[in-house]
Amino acid sequence: MEKKPGLRWKLGIFIIAGLVLLVFGLYFIGKQKNLFVSVFTIRAAFKNVSGLKVGNNIRFGGIAVGTVENIGLINDTSVMVDMSIKSEVRKFIRRGSRAGIGTEGLMGERVVLISPAIDSSGPIRDNDVLASDPPVETDQIMASLKKPEVVAKIDKLGFSVEPRDPAAFRPYQIQEIATWMKIAKDAGIQPEE
C-alpha cells in the first residue's frame, strides 16, 4: 500500500483543529457555569419559581453574575433556590437585597433578578437567604391590560390597543414588559400572589 505524503499533514491538522475546538468548548461552558472563577452561594425562598431551572442566569443590575445551582422544596408552599454568584460582585450585593424571578429574551427564559438593597445593610455572606418578591406572570400583565384606565394610558403612550384583547399584546422585549408593569402599577394594579 502506497502512502500519500500529504495524508499525515491533513490528519495532524484535523486532530489539532478538533483539540482546539474541544478546549474552546470546555472553556466556554466552564465560563457560563462559573467553573473557572471564585464563587459564593446565596439562597432565596419563593412561593412559586415559575419555570426557573438549574443553570438559568442570575442578574444584578442587568449583568449576569451567576447561575442557579439547585432548586428544592422546603415544604408544600415554599421553594428554595440556591444561587452560585461570582465573588467579585459580593461587595455590591447587600443583606437587604431582594430576589425576584423575571424573563429574558424572545423565548421567555427565566432568570433570577437581584435588586440592590435600599438600606445600608452589611455585605452578603455565604448561604445568606435573600428576601424574595413574587414573580409577575405575563398572564397577569395581559389581564391587567383589559382594564379601561390602563388602555387609556397605553393609548397616551402611542401603543396600538386595537383590538382591546390582551392576546393582541405580545411582548417581544423585556423593556416593553417593564413599561407595561409600570403602567399597571401606576393604575393601582398589583400582581396576585
C-alpha positions in Angstrom: 0.0 0.0 0.0 1.4 3.3 -1.1 1.3 6.2 1.5 0.5 9.7 0.3 2.9 12.3 1.6 0.1 14.9 2.4 -2.1 12.5 4.3 -0.3 12.7 7.6 -0.3 16.5 7.5 -4.0 16.6 6.8 -4.7 14.1 9.6 -2.5 16.1 12.0 -4.2 19.4 11.2 -7.6 17.7 11.6 -6.6 16.4 15.1 -5.2 19.8 16.2 -8.3 21.6 15.0 -10.5 19.1 16.9 -8.5 19.6 20.1 -8.6 23.4 19.7 -12.4 23.3 19.3 -12.7 21.0 22.4 -10.6 23.3 24.5 -12.6 26.4 23.4 -15.9 24.5 24.0 -14.8 23.4 27.5 -13.7 27.0 28.3 -17.0 28.5 27.1 -19.1 26.0 29.0 -17.0 26.5 32.1 -17.2 30.2 31.9 -21.0 30.0 31.6 -21.2 27.7 34.6 -18.7 29.6 36.7 -16.3 26.7 36.8 -13.1 28.8 36.4 -13.9 31.7 38.8 -14.3 32.0 42.5 -17.9 31.9 43.6 -20.1 32.0 46.7 -23.6 30.7 47.4 -26.7 32.7 48.4 -30.3 31.5 48.6 -33.8 32.8 48.2 -37.1 31.2 49.1 -40.1 31.6 46.7 -43.7 30.5 46.8 -43.5 29.9 43.0 -40.4 29.6 40.8 -42.5 29.9 37.5 -40.4 27.6 35.3 -37.0 28.5 36.7 -34.4 25.8 36.0 -31.0 24.8 37.3 -28.4 26.6 35.1 -30.5 29.7 34.5 -28.8 33.1 34.9 -28.7 35.3 37.9 -28.6 39.1 37.1 -27.7 42.0 39.3 -28.1 45.4 37.7 -28.7 43.8 34.4 -25.4 42.0 34.4 -25.1 38.2 34.6 -23.3 37.5 37.9 -24.1 33.8 38.4 -26.2 30.7 37.8 -29.0 28.8 39.6 -27.3 25.8 41.2 -30.2 24.0 42.9 -33.9 24.2 43.3 -35.6 22.3 46.1 -38.8 22.2 48.0 -38.8 23.4 51.6 -42.4 22.5 52.3 -45.7 22.5 50.4 -45.7 26.3 50.0 -42.0 27.2 49.6 -39.2 26.5 47.2 -35.6 27.3 48.0 -33.3 28.4 45.1 -29.5 28.1 45.6 -27.5 30.6 43.5 -23.8 30.5 42.7 -22.6 34.1 42.4 -19.2 35.4 41.3 -17.1 36.5 44.3 -16.1 39.7 42.5 -19.7 41.1 42.9 -20.1 40.2 46.6 -19.3 43.7 47.7 -22.3 45.1 45.7 -24.9 42.6 47.0 -26.1 43.6 50.5 -28.1 41.7 53.0 -31.1 43.9 52.3 -31.1 43.0 48.6 -34.2 41.2 47.2 -34.5 38.4 44.7 -37.2 38.1 42.0 -37.9 36.0 39.0 -38.2 37.6 35.6 -37.8 36.7 31.9 -35.3 37.5 29.2 -35.2 37.0 25.5 -37.8 36.2 23.0 -38.4 32.7 24.4 -39.1 33.9 27.9 -36.2 32.2 29.5 -36.5 32.6 33.3 -33.8 34.5 35.3 -33.3 35.4 38.9 -33.1 39.2 39.3 -31.3 40.5 42.4 -32.2 44.1 43.1 -29.9 46.3 45.2 -30.6 46.9 48.9 -32.2 50.2 49.7 -30.7 50.3 53.2 -27.1 50.3 54.1 -27.1 46.7 55.5 -23.8 44.8 55.5 -22.4 42.8 52.7 -23.9 39.4 52.0 -22.3 36.3 53.3 -22.1 32.7 52.2 -25.5 30.9 52.4 -27.4 34.1 53.4 -31.1 34.0 52.4 -32.4 36.9 50.4 -36.0 38.2 50.7 -37.9 37.5 47.6 -40.6 39.1 45.5 -43.4 37.1 43.8 -42.9 36.6 40.1 -45.1 38.7 37.8 -46.6 36.4 35.2 -47.2 37.5 31.6 -50.8 36.3 32.0 -51.3 38.9 34.8 -49.9 41.7 32.7 -52.2 40.7 29.8 -55.2 40.5 32.1 -54.4 43.9 33.6 -54.3 45.4 30.1 -58.1 44.8 29.8 -58.9 47.5 32.4 -60.1 50.7 30.7 -57.8 53.0 32.7 -54.8 51.0 31.6 -55.9 51.0 28.0 -56.3 54.8 28.2 -52.7 55.2 29.5 -51.4 52.8 26.8 -53.2 54.9 24.2 -51.5 58.0 25.5 -48.1 56.3 25.1 -48.8 55.6 21.5 -49.1 51.8 21.6 -51.7 50.2 19.4 -54.5 48.8 21.5 -56.9 47.6 18.8 -58.5 45.1 19.2 -58.8 45.5 23.0 -57.8 41.9 23.6 -54.8 41.0 25.8 -53.8 38.5 23.1 -53.0 41.5 20.9 -50.2 42.4 23.3 -47.3 40.1 22.7 -44.2 41.5 24.5 -41.1 41.0 22.3 -38.7 42.7 24.6 -38.2 42.9 28.3 -38.3 46.7 28.1 -41.9 46.5 26.9 -42.9 44.3 29.8 -41.3 46.7 32.2 -43.2 49.6 30.6 -46.5 47.7 31.0 -45.7 46.8 34.5 -45.1 50.4 35.4 -48.4 51.4 33.7 -50.2 48.7 35.7 -48.5 49.9 38.9 -49.5 53.5 38.1 -53.0 52.4 37.6 -53.0 50.7 41.0 -52.9 47.1 39.8 -50.9 44.8 42.0 -49.7 41.3 41.0 -51.5 38.5 42.6 -49.5 36.2 44.9 
